[in-house]
Amino acid sequence: MKALKSVFFDFGGTIDRYPVVREKALEAVGSMISILNKSGVNLSKEYTVEEFYKRLIEGLKQYKEWRSKTLIELPSETVWKEYILSDEPDMAALDANTAEELTFLIETGRFTRSVRPEMKTVMDELTKTGLHFGIISNVLSLTQVPRNLVDYGLESYFSTVVMSSEFGKSKPDPSIFLHAAKKAGFLPSECLYVGNSPQKDIFGAKNAGFMGAVQIEYVEDRDDIKDPGIAPDYFIKSMRELPDIVYSYSDFRQGLFQG
């Protein structure tokens, strides 16, 4: 068995939590309407915030259903033009920068994101091992994960960040896991993965040949209802349980994490 050299994490639902708070979501949708109007995308009707929110959710649902079958992640500009507002006559005015601004609002305004409170303390403990740490995230936005890492004070811990929005394929496709391991300079069999989704994270990592997969509890995962038929090596309820698991995959000092 190869020695553990890297631990990769999922982001949403694993490093942070992202429940929908309807009032905040509607506020973000109002901002989206304003951004579209200012960008030259003159909507064909006067949408109320509630109407636009309904259209947004339906468009995203259709896109995610397509993505779950193909495991392809399209550029956000394409998602807006082909799924969210496909019949709007002025959609040609939407450029990539505006689409990213809108998509960032989907990822941060529609949800109320907050880092797991124990995350920084746990990462301080894990960095003592000298291991490499990275992130593999399914995300439509190009900027949400990097900006949230800075907001959470965690950016210095993760030297490799791979997002489906950049790579073009989404978990559980093994290619995104293999790409991340190669980018970091390791074999998949030298990597451990930590995620909250049985289908996207556990099945994906183990199918890619990762050394092991840890599932952390997250009760609000609305998009992951399939049973992948592969169990995690460990199931945890808090990141505080992770250091001892990491030690068990390595020659590092054993002992309960007291942080």
C-alpha positions as CSV (number, residue, x, y, z in Angstrom):
1,M,0.0,0.0,0.0
2,K,1.3,3.4,-1.0
3,A,1.9,6.1,1.6
4,L,-0.6,8.9,1.9
5,K,0.7,12.1,0.4
6,S,-2.4,14.2,-0.3
7,V,-5.9,14.9,1.1
8,F,-8.4,16.5,-1.3
9,F,-11.7,18.0,-0.1
10,D,-15.0,18.8,-1.6
11,F,-16.1,22.4,-1.0
12,G,-19.8,23.0,-0.7
13,G,-21.4,20.9,2.1
14,T,-17.9,19.7,3.2
15,I,-15.8,22.8,4.0
16,D,-18.8,25.0,4.2
17,R,-22.6,24.8,4.6
18,Y,-25.0,26.5,2.2
19,P,-28.6,26.4,3.2
20,V,-31.1,28.3,1.1
21,V,-32.5,31.3,2.9
22,R,-35.4,32.4,0.8
23,E,-35.3,36.1,1.7
24,K,-31.6,36.3,0.9
25,A,-32.2,34.4,-2.4
26,L,-34.9,36.8,-3.5
27,E,-32.6,39.7,-2.7
28,A,-29.9,38.2,-4.9
29,V,-32.5,37.6,-7.7
30,G,-33.4,41.3,-7.6
31,S,-29.7,42.1,-8.2
32,M,-29.6,39.6,-11.1
33,I,-32.5,41.4,-12.8
34,S,-30.7,44.7,-12.4
35,I,-27.4,43.3,-13.7
36,L,-29.1,41.9,-16.8
37,N,-30.9,45.1,-17.6
38,K,-27.7,47.2,-17.2
39,S,-25.8,44.7,-19.4
40,G,-28.1,45.2,-22.3
41,V,-30.2,42.1,-21.9
42,N,-33.6,43.6,-22.0
43,L,-35.9,41.0,-20.6
44,S,-39.0,40.4,-22.8
45,K,-41.4,41.0,-19.9
46,E,-41.5,42.7,-16.5
47,Y,-40.6,39.9,-14.1
48,T,-41.4,40.1,-10.5
49,V,-38.6,38.9,-8.3
50,E,-40.7,35.8,-7.5
51,E,-41.3,35.0,-11.2
52,F,-37.6,35.4,-12.1
53,Y,-36.6,33.2,-9.1
54,K,-39.0,30.5,-10.3
55,R,-37.5,30.7,-13.8
56,L,-33.9,30.6,-12.5
57,I,-34.6,27.5,-10.4
58,E,-36.3,25.7,-13.3
59,G,-33.5,26.5,-15.7
60,L,-30.8,25.3,-13.2
61,K,-32.8,22.2,-12.6
62,Q,-32.9,21.4,-16.3
63,Y,-29.2,22.0,-16.6
64,K,-28.3,19.9,-13.6
65,E,-30.4,17.0,-14.9
66,W,-28.4,17.2,-18.2
67,R,-25.1,17.5,-16.3
68,S,-25.9,14.5,-14.2
69,K,-26.3,12.4,-17.4
70,T,-23.3,13.8,-19.3
71,L,-21.0,14.9,-16.4
72,I,-20.1,17.8,-18.5
73,E,-19.8,21.3,-16.9
74,L,-20.7,24.0,-19.4
75,P,-19.4,27.6,-19.1
76,S,-21.8,29.7,-17.1
77,E,-22.4,32.0,-20.1
78,T,-23.8,28.9,-22.0
79,V,-25.9,27.9,-19.1
80,W,-27.5,31.3,-18.9
81,K,-28.1,31.4,-22.6
82,E,-29.3,27.9,-23.2
83,Y,-31.0,26.9,-19.9
84,I,-32.0,29.9,-17.8
85,L,-33.1,32.5,-20.4
86,S,-33.0,30.6,-23.6
87,D,-35.9,32.4,-25.2
88,E,-34.9,35.9,-24.5
89,P,-34.2,37.8,-27.7
90,D,-31.4,40.0,-26.3
91,M,-29.3,37.2,-24.8
92,A,-26.5,37.8,-27.3
93,A,-25.6,40.9,-25.2
94,L,-24.6,38.6,-22.3
95,D,-20.9,38.2,-22.1
96,A,-18.7,35.9,-20.0
97,N,-17.9,38.5,-17.3
98,T,-21.5,39.3,-16.8
99,A,-22.5,35.7,-16.7
100,E,-19.9,35.0,-14.1
101,E,-21.2,37.9,-12.0
102,L,-24.7,36.4,-12.2
103,T,-23.4,32.9,-11.4
104,F,-21.4,34.1,-8.4
105,L,-24.7,35.5,-7.1
106,I,-26.4,32.1,-7.6
107,E,-23.6,30.4,-5.5
108,T,-23.4,33.0,-2.8
109,G,-26.7,35.0,-2.8
110,R,-29.1,32.2,-3.3
111,F,-27.5,30.3,-0.4
112,T,-26.3,31.6,2.9
113,R,-22.8,30.2,3.1
114,S,-20.8,29.7,6.3
115,V,-17.6,27.7,6.9
116,R,-17.7,24.8,9.3
117,P,-16.6,26.4,12.6
118,E,-13.9,23.8,13.3
119,M,-12.4,23.9,9.8
120,K,-9.4,26.2,10.5
121,T,-8.4,24.5,13.7
122,V,-8.5,21.1,12.0
123,M,-6.4,22.4,9.1
124,D,-3.9,23.8,11.5
125,E,-3.6,20.3,13.0
126,L,-3.4,18.6,9.6
127,T,-0.7,20.8,8.2
128,K,1.7,19.5,10.9
129,T,1.8,16.3,8.9
130,G,3.4,18.0,5.9
131,L,0.8,16.5,3.6
132,H,-0.5,18.3,0.5
133,F,-4.0,19.5,0.6
134,G,-6.4,20.3,-2.3
135,I,-9.9,20.9,-3.3
136,I,-12.1,19.2,-6.1
137,S,-15.4,21.0,-6.4
138,N,-18.4,20.8,-8.7
139,V,-19.3,24.5,-9.2
140,L,-20.6,26.6,-12.0
141,S,-18.9,29.8,-10.9
142,L,-15.2,30.4,-11.6
143,T,-14.8,32.7,-8.6
144,Q,-17.0,31.5,-5.8
145,V,-14.6,28.9,-4.3
146,P,-11.4,31.0,-4.4
147,R,-13.2,34.0,-3.0
148,N,-14.9,32.0,-0.2
149,L,-11.6,30.5,0.7
150,V,-10.2,34.0,1.2
151,D,-13.3,35.0,3.2
152,Y,-12.9,32.0,5.4
153,G,-9.2,32.5,6.0
154,L,-8.4,29.1,4.5
155,E,-6.7,29.9,1.1
156,S,-3.2,29.2,2.4
157,Y,-4.0,25.6,3.2
158,F,-5.0,24.4,-0.2
159,S,-2.3,24.5,-2.9
160,T,-4.3,22.7,-5.6
161,V,-7.9,23.8,-6.4
162,V,-9.7,22.1,-9.2
163,M,-13.2,23.2,-10.2
164,S,-15.5,21.6,-12.7
165,S,-16.2,25.1,-14.1
166,E,-12.6,25.3,-15.3
167,F,-12.0,21.6,-16.0
168,G,-15.2,21.0,-18.0
169,K,-16.1,17.7,-16.4
170,S,-17.9,17.2,-13.1
171,K,-17.8,14.7,-10.3
172,P,-18.3,11.7,-10.2
173,D,-16.5,11.5,-13.5
174,P,-13.1,10.0,-12.6
175,S,-11.2,12.3,-14.9
176,I,-11.6,15.3,-12.6
177,F,-10.1,13.3,-9.7
178,L,-7.3,12.0,-11.9
179,H,-6.6,15.5,-13.2
180,A,-6.4,16.9,-9.6
181,A,-4.0,14.2,-8.5
182,K,-1.8,14.7,-11.5
183,K,-1.8,18.5,-11.1
184,A,-0.6,18.0,-7.5
185,G,2.0,15.6,-8.6
186,F,0.6,12.4,-7.0
187,L,-0.9,9.1,-7.9
188,P,-4.6,8.6,-7.1
189,S,-3.5,5.7,-4.8
190,E,-1.6,8.3,-2.8
191,C,-4.7,10.5,-2.2
192,L,-7.5,10.5,0.3
193,Y,-10.8,12.3,-0.4
194,V,-13.2,14.0,1.9
195,G,-16.7,14.9,0.8
196,N,-20.4,14.9,1.7
197,S,-22.0,13.3,-1.4
198,P,-22.2,9.5,-1.7
199,Q,-22.6,9.7,-5.4
200,K,-20.4,12.6,-6.4
201,D,-17.6,12.3,-3.8
202,I,-17.4,8.8,-2.4
203,F,-18.2,6.9,-5.6
204,G,-16.2,9.3,-7.7
205,A,-13.0,9.2,-5.6
206,K,-13.1,5.4,-5.2
207,N,-13.8,4.8,-8.9
208,A,-10.8,7.0,-9.7
209,G,-8.6,4.8,-7.6
210,F,-8.1,7.1,-4.6
211,M,-6.6,5.4,-1.5
212,G,-9.8,6.1,0.5
213,A,-12.9,8.3,0.9
214,V,-14.4,9.9,3.9
215,Q,-18.0,11.1,4.0
216,I,-18.9,13.9,6.3
217,E,-22.5,14.4,7.3
218,Y,-24.5,17.1,5.6
219,V,-28.2,16.8,5.8
220,E,-29.1,19.6,3.4
221,D,-27.7,18.0,0.2
222,R,-30.7,18.3,-2.0
223,D,-28.9,17.1,-5.2
224,D,-27.6,13.8,-4.0
225,I,-30.3,11.2,-3.5
226,K,-28.9,8.3,-5.5
227,D,-27.3,5.3,-3.8
228,P,-23.9,4.7,-5.5
229,G,-23.5,1.3,-4.1
230,I,-20.1,2.1,-2.7
231,A,-19.7,2.9,1.0
232,P,-17.2,5.4,2.4
233,D,-14.2,4.1,4.3
234,Y,-15.2,6.4,7.2
235,F,-18.3,8.4,8.0
236,I,-17.9,11.5,10.2
237,K,-20.1,14.2,11.7
238,S,-17.5,16.7,12.3
239,M,-14.1,17.6,10.8
240,R,-12.7,17.2,14.3
241,E,-12.8,13.4,13.6
242,L,-10.6,13.7,10.4
243,P,-7.1,14.1,11.8
244,D,-7.1,10.6,13.5
245,I,-8.4,9.1,10.2
246,V,-5.5,10.8,8.3
247,Y,-3.1,9.4,10.9
248,S,-4.5,5.9,10.3
249,Y,-3.5,6.1,6.6
250,S,0.0,7.1,7.4
251,D,3.0,6.7,9.6
252,F,2.2,9.9,11.5
253,R,1.9,9.9,15.3
254,Q,-1.3,8.4,16.5
255,G,-3.5,10.0,19.1
256,L,-6.8,11.7,19.6
257,F,-7.1,15.2,18.2
258,Q,-7.8,17.6,21.0
259,G,-8.1,20.8,19.1
